[in-house]
């Protein structure tokens, strides 16, 4: 049976079958460590586990005063509770020591809640009276406080290998103190166009010639998918030149060829691939445009 007859006897694969064959043969590339600012769109190489709580401290959910809930348990509009102001804490600050009984601390939204305090009374439920605050309603322990580790707990696994890093992922990694991250190296893709009739975009056309365009289309799609595309010089329909071009292209992780794959005497890509040791898993796909189905 001739090569041509053998090819005709092989039933074309469906698009889904062809994709499955390709994915089975594809290996994940090695990891590389990159700055967080360069990690957008990259694939995470390994799991990410939090080394610390996020946030690392309990913080006020609104402006007001931090208190011991037991100190204001009897507060009401008719009988407010008086609390001496022990100090103030704003975002970016921290207060030393535990809050004494019968006192309060002014806090701003996002400020660390001092030790001993277990609730925050909103500003609108208070009245200033000299160096004291009058509380007009009780609060429950934990009320108006974001607890430490509300977003992430130390030791928690927060991202899995294979995650494509987007803005939210990068923000979380930055919040967790990750200045660099291990990602999969971008695959390299060589693009080889073939044909005596093809010339570059800036060249003058001679009879029978056309300007090569497929390579630019393929390179754009490759780069949009996050890989590095390299356009090789167009290969002429000469066996030894095409053999050399294919060997150069196979130095990349992926080689994409365009042209030279029909059954004419000058369609030399299949022989060049076989000469380079490539195992051809399938030769046709049942799809339109592109094949007889």
C-alpha positions as CSV (number, residue, x, y, z in Angstrom):
1,X,0.0,0.0,0.0
2,X,1.4,3.4,-1.0
3,X,1.7,6.2,1.6
4,X,-1.1,8.1,-0.1
5,X,-3.4,5.0,0.0
6,X,-2.6,4.4,3.7
7,X,-3.4,8.0,4.5
8,X,-6.8,7.8,2.8
9,X,-7.5,4.6,4.8
10,X,-7.0,6.4,8.1
11,X,-10.3,7.9,9.4
12,X,-9.9,11.6,10.4
13,X,-10.1,12.4,14.1
14,X,-12.7,14.7,15.5
15,X,-11.5,18.0,16.9
16,X,-12.1,16.7,20.4
17,X,-10.1,13.5,19.7
18,X,-7.2,15.4,18.2
19,X,-7.1,17.8,21.1
20,X,-7.0,14.9,23.6
21,X,-4.1,13.3,21.7
22,X,-2.2,16.6,21.8
23,X,-2.9,17.2,25.5
24,X,-1.8,13.7,26.4
25,X,1.5,14.3,24.7
26,X,2.1,17.8,26.2
27,X,4.3,18.0,29.3
28,X,4.2,20.9,31.8
29,X,7.3,23.0,31.5
30,X,9.8,23.7,34.3
31,X,9.2,26.3,37.0
32,X,10.9,29.7,37.2
33,X,10.9,32.3,40.0
34,X,9.6,35.7,38.9
35,X,8.9,39.1,40.6
36,X,5.2,39.4,41.6
37,X,4.9,42.4,39.3
38,X,5.8,40.2,36.3
39,X,3.5,37.3,37.2
40,X,0.2,38.4,35.7
41,X,-1.2,35.8,33.3
42,X,1.3,33.2,34.4
43,X,0.5,29.7,35.6
44,X,1.3,28.9,39.2
45,X,3.9,26.1,39.5
46,X,3.1,25.0,43.0
47,X,0.6,25.4,45.9
48,X,0.6,28.6,48.0
49,X,0.2,28.2,51.7
50,X,-0.2,31.2,54.0
51,X,2.7,31.7,56.4
52,X,0.7,34.1,58.6
53,X,-2.8,35.3,59.3
54,X,-4.4,37.9,57.0
55,X,-5.0,40.3,58.5
56,X,-2.5,39.6,61.3
57,X,-4.5,41.6,63.9
58,X,-8.1,42.3,65.0
59,X,-9.1,45.6,63.6
60,X,-12.0,48.1,64.0
61,X,-14.7,47.8,61.4
62,X,-15.8,51.5,61.8
63,X,-14.8,54.7,63.6
64,X,-15.7,54.8,67.3
65,X,-14.3,53.5,70.5
66,X,-12.9,50.1,71.4
67,X,-14.3,48.8,74.7
68,X,-14.8,45.8,76.9
69,X,-18.3,44.6,76.1
70,X,-19.0,43.9,79.8
71,X,-18.3,47.6,80.7
72,X,-21.3,48.7,78.6
73,X,-23.7,45.8,79.2
74,X,-26.1,48.1,81.0
75,X,-25.9,51.1,78.7
76,X,-29.1,52.7,77.5
77,X,-30.5,56.0,76.2
78,X,-31.8,56.7,79.7
79,X,-28.7,55.6,81.6
80,X,-25.6,55.9,79.5
81,X,-22.3,54.4,80.7
82,X,-19.4,56.8,81.1
83,X,-16.0,55.5,79.9
84,X,-12.7,57.4,80.4
85,X,-10.8,57.9,77.2
86,X,-7.5,56.0,77.6
87,X,-6.0,57.0,74.2
88,X,-6.5,56.8,70.5
89,X,-5.3,54.4,67.8
90,X,-5.4,55.1,64.1
91,X,-4.6,52.9,61.0
92,X,-0.9,52.0,61.0
93,X,-0.5,52.4,64.8
94,X,-0.6,50.0,67.7
95,X,-1.3,50.6,71.4
96,X,0.9,48.9,74.0
97,X,-0.7,47.3,77.1
98,X,-4.2,46.0,77.8
99,X,-7.2,48.3,78.0
100,X,-8.1,49.0,81.6
101,X,-11.6,48.2,82.9
102,X,-13.9,51.2,82.7
103,X,-12.0,52.9,79.9
104,X,-12.2,53.1,76.1
105,X,-9.8,53.9,73.2
106,X,-10.7,56.0,70.2
107,X,-10.3,53.9,67.0
108,X,-10.4,54.6,63.3
109,X,-11.7,52.1,60.8
110,X,-8.9,49.6,60.1
111,X,-7.0,50.4,63.3
112,X,-5.7,47.5,65.5
113,X,-8.0,46.9,68.5
114,X,-6.0,47.1,71.7
115,X,-5.6,44.1,73.9
116,X,-8.4,43.6,76.4
117,X,-11.0,45.3,74.1
118,X,-13.5,43.0,72.4
119,X,-16.0,45.3,70.7
120,X,-16.3,48.7,69.0
121,X,-19.1,51.2,69.6
122,X,-19.8,53.3,66.5
123,X,-19.2,57.1,66.7
124,X,-22.9,57.8,66.1
125,X,-23.8,55.9,69.3
126,X,-21.6,58.1,71.5
127,X,-21.3,61.5,73.0
128,X,-18.1,63.3,74.1
129,X,-18.2,64.5,77.7
130,X,-14.9,66.2,78.6
131,X,-12.2,63.4,78.8
132,X,-14.9,60.7,78.8
133,X,-17.3,59.1,76.3
134,X,-21.0,58.4,77.1
135,X,-22.2,55.1,75.6
136,X,-25.9,54.8,75.0
137,X,-26.3,51.2,74.0
138,X,-24.6,47.9,74.8
139,X,-22.5,45.8,72.3
140,X,-21.8,42.1,72.0
141,X,-18.3,40.7,72.2
142,X,-16.8,40.8,68.6
143,X,-19.3,43.4,67.4
144,X,-17.9,45.8,64.8
145,X,-14.5,44.0,64.9
146,X,-12.8,42.2,62.0
147,X,-11.0,39.3,63.7
148,X,-7.3,38.4,62.9
149,X,-7.1,35.9,60.1
150,X,-10.5,36.9,58.7
151,X,-9.3,36.5,55.1
152,X,-6.7,33.8,55.5
153,X,-5.4,31.7,58.4
154,X,-1.8,30.8,58.8
155,X,-1.2,27.3,57.3
156,X,-4.2,27.6,55.0
157,X,-3.7,26.5,51.4
158,X,-5.0,29.4,49.3
159,X,-3.9,28.6,45.7
160,X,-3.4,25.4,43.7
161,X,-0.8,24.6,41.0
162,X,-2.1,25.4,37.6
163,X,-3.9,28.6,38.7
164,X,-3.6,31.4,36.1
165,X,-2.6,34.4,38.1
166,X,-5.0,37.4,37.7
167,X,-5.3,40.7,39.5
168,X,-7.1,39.2,42.6
169,X,-4.5,36.4,42.9
170,X,-1.6,38.9,42.8
171,X,-3.3,41.2,45.4
172,X,-3.7,38.2,47.7
173,X,0.0,37.1,47.2
174,X,1.2,40.7,47.9
175,X,-1.0,40.8,51.1
176,X,0.7,37.5,52.2
177,X,4.2,38.9,51.8
178,X,5.1,37.1,48.5
179,X,7.5,39.3,46.6
180,X,8.3,36.5,44.1
181,X,6.3,33.5,42.9
182,X,7.2,30.3,41.2
183,X,5.4,30.0,37.8
184,X,5.6,27.7,34.8
185,X,8.1,28.9,32.2
186,X,6.4,30.3,29.2
187,X,6.6,27.7,26.4
188,X,8.5,28.6,23.3
189,X,6.8,28.1,20.0
190,X,8.6,28.2,16.6
191,X,6.5,29.0,13.5
192,X,7.7,27.7,10.2
193,X,6.0,28.6,6.9
194,X,6.9,26.7,3.8
195,X,6.5,27.4,0.1
196,X,8.5,28.7,-2.9
197,X,5.7,31.1,-3.6
198,X,5.9,33.0,-0.3
199,X,7.8,36.3,0.2
200,X,7.9,38.9,3.0
201,X,5.4,41.7,3.3
202,X,7.9,44.4,2.2
203,X,9.1,42.5,-0.9
204,X,7.9,43.2,-4.5
205,X,5.7,40.5,-6.0
206,X,6.9,38.6,-9.0
207,X,4.6,36.4,-11.1
208,X,3.3,33.4,-9.1
209,X,4.2,34.8,-5.7
210,X,2.2,35.8,-2.7
211,X,3.1,37.6,0.5
212,X,3.3,35.3,3.5
213,X,0.7,36.1,6.2
214,X,-0.1,32.9,8.1
215,X,3.0,33.2,10.3
216,X,1.9,36.6,11.6
217,X,-1.6,35.3,12.4
218,X,-0.2,32.2,14.2
219,X,2.4,34.3,16.1
220,X,-0.3,36.7,17.4
221,X,-2.5,33.8,18.6
222,X,0.5,32.1,20.3
223,X,1.5,35.3,22.1
224,X,-2.1,35.9,23.2
225,X,-2.0,32.5,24.9
226,X,1.0,33.5,26.9
227,X,3.7,31.7,25.0
228,X,6.9,33.1,23.3
229,X,6.5,33.0,19.5
230,X,9.5,32.9,17.1
231,X,8.9,33.2,13.3
232,X,11.5,31.2,11.4
233,X,12.6,32.2,7.9
234,X,10.3,30.9,5.3
235,X,11.5,27.5,4.0
236,X,11.6,26.8,0.3
237,X,10.3,23.5,-1.2
238,X,13.8,22.0,-1.2
239,X,14.2,18.8,0.9
240,X,17.5,19.5,2.6
241,X,16.6,23.2,3.4
242,X,13.3,22.1,4.9
243,X,15.0,19.3,6.9
244,X,17.3,21.9,8.4
245,X,14.5,24.3,9.1
246,X,12.5,21.6,10.9
247,X,15.5,20.7,13.1
248,X,15.8,24.4,14.0
249,X,12.1,24.6,14.8
250,X,12.2,21.5,17.0
251,X,14.6,23.3,19.4
252,X,11.5,25.1,20.7
253,X,8.9,23.4,22.9
254,X,6.4,23.5,20.1
255,X,6.8,23.7,16.3
256,X,3.9,24.9,14.2
257,X,4.2,24.5,10.4
258,X,2.1,26.1,7.7
259,X,2.1,24.8,4.2
260,X,3.8,21.8,2.6
261,X,1.4,19.2,4.1
262,X,-0.7,18.1,1.2
263,X,0.2,15.1,-1.0
264,X,2.0,16.7,-3.9
265,X,5.6,15.9,-4.9
266,X,6.7,19.3,-3.3
267,X,4.8,18.8,-0.1
268,X,7.9,17.9,2.0
269,X,7.0,18.7,5.6
270,X,5.9,15.1,6.5
271,X,9.2,13.6,5.3
272,X,11.2,16.3,7.0
273,X,9.4,15.7,10.3
274,X,10.0,11.9,10.0
275,X,13.6,12.5,9.1
276,X,13.9,14.5,12.4
277,X,12.5,11.6,14.4
278,X,9.0,13.0,14.9
279,X,6.3,10.4,15.6
280,X,3.1,11.5,13.8
281,X,0.1,10.5,15.9
282,X,-2.6,11.6,13.5
283,X,-2.6,13.3,10.1
284,X,-6.1,14.7,9.6
285,X,-9.0,16.2,11.6
286,X,-12.6,16.2,10.6
287,X,-13.3,20.0,10.7
288,X,-14.4,22.8,8.4
289,X,-12.7,24.8,7.1
290,X,-9.7,22.6,6.5
291,X,-10.7,19.1,5.5
292,X,-13.2,17.1,3.5
293,X,-15.8,15.8,6.0
